[in-house]
Amino acid sequence: RKPGSKSIFPEILLAIIIVFSYVYHLDRLPPFWWDEGWTMNLAKNWVESGKYGQIMDGQLQPPGLSAAFPVVLPIALSFRLFGVGVWQGRLPGVIFTLSSFILIFVLSKRLFSQGVAWITMVYLLLMPLNEKLHPILIGRQALGEMPVIFFLLLGYFSLLLALRKNS
């Protein structure tokens, strides 16, 4: 190692810990919610029958209480790639959540500083407003919240890139 060079070991260790906390017992923790069931059932029906809707008594019904299309599509893709199951349905939420953390870090760093970006990450992970809405718990579920946050942050990041390019 060169004198004065910074080690990236702490960042890599933190990333490994965060990723592990998202994939450990993904099929069991937290307990399965009923609205996850609606969304995963719609994705399962779509993958297995090719029809986008709930199937009741052999008849195609409207999607019902499931999440919107942008949430169901990645879950259906995960089912297509890895098979139908709880962890497969929750995997896209984990990917959206981890991607959101990366975007929050990058946006904080570009708008403010690296120190602010790290403080933001610590705050997000250690000080949730409600323990039931902790990013590690909510990000491990097949819900619409994390994809929405990801797409919002991606829009902010795109806007920042466009503004920087035009200035």
C-alpha positions as a Markdown table, in Angstrom:
| # | Residue | x | y | z |
|---|---|---|---|---|
| 1 | Arg | 0.0 | 0.0 | 0.0 |
| 2 | Lys | 1.3 | 3.5 | -0.9 |
| 3 | Pro | 1.8 | 5.9 | 1.9 |
| 4 | Gly | -1.2 | 8.3 | 2.2 |
| 5 | Ser | -3.5 | 6.0 | 0.2 |
| 6 | Lys | -6.9 | 5.4 | 1.7 |
| 7 | Ser | -8.1 | 1.8 | 2.5 |
| 8 | Ile | -11.5 | 0.9 | 1.1 |
| 9 | Phe | -11.8 | -2.1 | 3.5 |
| 10 | Pro | -14.3 | -0.4 | 5.8 |
| 11 | Glu | -16.6 | 0.5 | 2.9 |
| 12 | Ile | -16.4 | -3.1 | 1.5 |
| 13 | Leu | -17.0 | -4.6 | 4.9 |
| 14 | Leu | -20.0 | -2.3 | 5.4 |
| 15 | Ala | -21.4 | -3.2 | 2.0 |
| 16 | Ile | -21.0 | -7.0 | 2.8 |
| 17 | Ile | -22.8 | -6.6 | 6.1 |
| 18 | Ile | -25.7 | -4.6 | 4.5 |
| 19 | Val | -26.1 | -7.1 | 1.7 |
| 20 | Phe | -26.0 | -10.0 | 4.1 |
| 21 | Ser | -28.7 | -8.3 | 6.3 |
| 22 | Tyr | -30.9 | -8.1 | 3.2 |
| 23 | Val | -30.6 | -11.7 | 2.0 |
| 24 | Tyr | -30.4 | -13.6 | 5.2 |
| 25 | His | -33.6 | -15.7 | 5.6 |
| 26 | Leu | -35.3 | -13.6 | 2.9 |
| 27 | Asp | -38.1 | -16.1 | 2.7 |
| 28 | Arg | -39.0 | -15.9 | 6.4 |
| 29 | Leu | -38.0 | -12.5 | 7.8 |
| 30 | Pro | -40.1 | -10.4 | 8.2 |
| 31 | Pro | -43.3 | -12.4 | 8.2 |
| 32 | Phe | -45.2 | -12.5 | 5.0 |
| 33 | Trp | -47.8 | -9.7 | 4.6 |
| 34 | Trp | -51.1 | -10.2 | 2.8 |
| 35 | Asp | -50.5 | -7.4 | 0.3 |
| 36 | Glu | -47.2 | -9.2 | -0.7 |
| 37 | Gly | -49.4 | -12.2 | -1.4 |
| 38 | Trp | -51.7 | -10.3 | -3.8 |
| 39 | Thr | -48.7 | -8.9 | -5.7 |
| 40 | Met | -46.8 | -12.2 | -5.8 |
| 41 | Asn | -49.9 | -14.2 | -6.8 |
| 42 | Leu | -50.5 | -11.8 | -9.7 |
| 43 | Ala | -46.8 | -12.2 | -10.8 |
| 44 | Lys | -47.1 | -16.0 | -10.4 |
| 45 | Asn | -50.3 | -16.1 | -12.6 |
| 46 | Trp | -48.6 | -13.9 | -15.2 |
| 47 | Val | -45.5 | -16.2 | -15.4 |
| 48 | Glu | -47.4 | -19.5 | -15.3 |
| 49 | Ser | -50.4 | -18.7 | -17.5 |
| 50 | Gly | -49.3 | -15.6 | -19.5 |
| 51 | Lys | -52.3 | -13.7 | -18.2 |
| 52 | Tyr | -51.9 | -10.5 | -16.1 |
| 53 | Gly | -54.6 | -10.9 | -13.5 |
| 54 | Gln | -55.9 | -12.9 | -10.6 |
| 55 | Ile | -57.3 | -16.3 | -11.5 |
| 56 | Met | -60.3 | -17.3 | -9.4 |
| 57 | Asp | -62.3 | -20.4 | -10.2 |
| 58 | Gly | -60.4 | -20.8 | -13.4 |
| 59 | Gln | -61.5 | -17.3 | -14.6 |
| 60 | Leu | -59.3 | -14.3 | -15.2 |
| 61 | Gln | -60.1 | -11.5 | -12.8 |
| 62 | Pro | -58.8 | -7.9 | -12.5 |
| 63 | Pro | -55.4 | -7.5 | -10.6 |
| 64 | Gly | -57.3 | -6.6 | -7.4 |
| 65 | Leu | -55.2 | -5.2 | -4.5 |
| 66 | Ser | -51.8 | -6.1 | -6.0 |
| 67 | Ala | -49.2 | -3.5 | -6.5 |
| 68 | Ala | -48.9 | -1.6 | -9.9 |
| 69 | Phe | -47.3 | -2.9 | -13.0 |
| 70 | Pro | -43.8 | -1.4 | -12.4 |
| 71 | Val | -43.7 | -3.4 | -9.1 |
| 72 | Val | -45.2 | -6.7 | -10.5 |
| 73 | Leu | -42.9 | -6.8 | -13.6 |
| 74 | Pro | -39.6 | -7.2 | -11.7 |
| 75 | Ile | -41.2 | -9.8 | -9.4 |
| 76 | Ala | -42.5 | -11.7 | -12.5 |
| 77 | Leu | -39.0 | -11.5 | -14.0 |
| 78 | Ser | -37.5 | -12.9 | -10.8 |
| 79 | Phe | -40.1 | -15.7 | -10.9 |
| 80 | Arg | -39.2 | -16.5 | -14.5 |
| 81 | Leu | -35.4 | -16.6 | -13.8 |
| 82 | Phe | -35.3 | -18.3 | -10.3 |
| 83 | Gly | -38.7 | -20.0 | -9.9 |
| 84 | Val | -41.8 | -19.1 | -7.9 |
| 85 | Gly | -41.2 | -18.6 | -4.2 |
| 86 | Val | -41.1 | -16.0 | -1.4 |
| 87 | Trp | -37.4 | -15.2 | -1.6 |
| 88 | Gln | -37.6 | -14.9 | -5.4 |
| 89 | Gly | -40.5 | -12.5 | -5.1 |
| 90 | Arg | -38.8 | -10.4 | -2.4 |
| 91 | Leu | -35.4 | -10.3 | -4.3 |
| 92 | Pro | -36.4 | -7.4 | -6.6 |
| 93 | Gly | -37.4 | -5.3 | -3.5 |
| 94 | Val | -33.9 | -6.0 | -2.1 |
| 95 | Ile | -32.3 | -4.9 | -5.4 |
| 96 | Phe | -34.4 | -1.7 | -5.5 |
| 97 | Thr | -33.6 | -1.0 | -1.9 |
| 98 | Leu | -29.8 | -1.5 | -2.3 |
| 99 | Ser | -29.9 | 0.6 | -5.5 |
| 100 | Ser | -31.8 | 3.3 | -3.6 |
| 101 | Phe | -29.1 | 3.4 | -0.9 |
| 102 | Ile | -26.4 | 3.8 | -3.6 |
| 103 | Leu | -28.4 | 6.6 | -5.3 |
| 104 | Ile | -28.9 | 8.4 | -1.9 |
| 105 | Phe | -25.2 | 8.1 | -1.2 |
| 106 | Val | -24.2 | 9.4 | -4.6 |
| 107 | Leu | -26.8 | 12.3 | -4.6 |
| 108 | Ser | -25.7 | 13.3 | -1.0 |
| 109 | Lys | -22.0 | 13.2 | -2.1 |
| 110 | Arg | -22.6 | 15.2 | -5.2 |
| 111 | Leu | -24.9 | 17.8 | -3.6 |
| 112 | Phe | -23.0 | 18.2 | -0.4 |
| 113 | Ser | -19.9 | 16.1 | 0.6 |
| 114 | Gln | -18.7 | 12.6 | 1.3 |
| 115 | Gly | -19.1 | 13.2 | 5.0 |
| 116 | Val | -22.7 | 14.2 | 4.6 |
| 117 | Ala | -23.3 | 11.1 | 2.4 |
| 118 | Trp | -21.9 | 8.8 | 5.2 |
| 119 | Ile | -23.9 | 10.6 | 7.9 |
| 120 | Thr | -27.0 | 10.2 | 5.7 |
| 121 | Met | -26.4 | 6.4 | 5.4 |
| 122 | Val | -25.9 | 6.0 | 9.1 |
| 123 | Tyr | -29.0 | 8.0 | 9.8 |
| 124 | Leu | -31.1 | 5.9 | 7.4 |
| 125 | Leu | -29.9 | 2.6 | 8.9 |
| 126 | Leu | -29.8 | 3.5 | 12.6 |
| 127 | Met | -32.6 | 6.1 | 13.2 |
| 128 | Pro | -35.8 | 5.1 | 11.4 |
| 129 | Leu | -38.9 | 7.1 | 12.4 |
| 130 | Asn | -40.9 | 3.9 | 12.9 |
| 131 | Glu | -39.4 | 0.5 | 13.6 |
| 132 | Lys | -41.9 | -1.2 | 11.3 |
| 133 | Leu | -40.7 | 1.0 | 8.5 |
| 134 | His | -37.0 | 0.4 | 8.9 |
| 135 | Pro | -35.3 | 0.2 | 5.5 |
| 136 | Ile | -34.0 | -3.3 | 6.2 |
| 137 | Leu | -37.4 | -4.6 | 7.0 |
| 138 | Ile | -39.5 | -2.8 | 4.4 |
| 139 | Gly | -36.8 | -3.3 | 1.8 |
| 140 | Arg | -37.0 | -7.1 | 2.2 |
| 141 | Gln | -40.7 | -7.2 | 1.1 |
| 142 | Ala | -42.5 | -7.4 | -2.2 |
| 143 | Leu | -44.2 | -4.0 | -1.7 |
| 144 | Gly | -44.4 | -0.9 | -3.9 |
| 145 | Glu | -42.6 | 1.5 | -1.7 |
| 146 | Met | -39.0 | 0.7 | -2.5 |
| 147 | Pro | -39.4 | 0.6 | -6.3 |
| 148 | Val | -41.2 | 4.0 | -6.0 |
| 149 | Ile | -38.4 | 5.5 | -4.0 |
| 150 | Phe | -35.8 | 4.0 | -6.4 |
| 151 | Phe | -37.6 | 5.5 | -9.4 |
| 152 | Leu | -37.9 | 8.9 | -7.6 |
| 153 | Leu | -34.2 | 8.9 | -6.7 |
| 154 | Leu | -33.3 | 7.9 | -10.3 |
| 155 | Gly | -35.3 | 10.8 | -11.5 |
| 156 | Tyr | -33.4 | 13.2 | -9.2 |
| 157 | Phe | -30.1 | 11.7 | -10.3 |
| 158 | Ser | -31.0 | 12.1 | -13.9 |
| 159 | Leu | -32.0 | 15.8 | -13.3 |
| 160 | Leu | -28.7 | 16.4 | -11.5 |
| 161 | Leu | -26.8 | 14.9 | -14.5 |
| 162 | Ala | -28.8 | 17.0 | -16.9 |
| 163 | Leu | -28.3 | 20.2 | -14.9 |
| 164 | Arg | -24.5 | 19.6 | -14.6 |
| 165 | Lys | -24.3 | 18.9 | -18.3 |
| 166 | Asn | -26.0 | 22.1 | -19.2 |
| 167 | Ser | -24.0 | 24.3 | -16.9 |
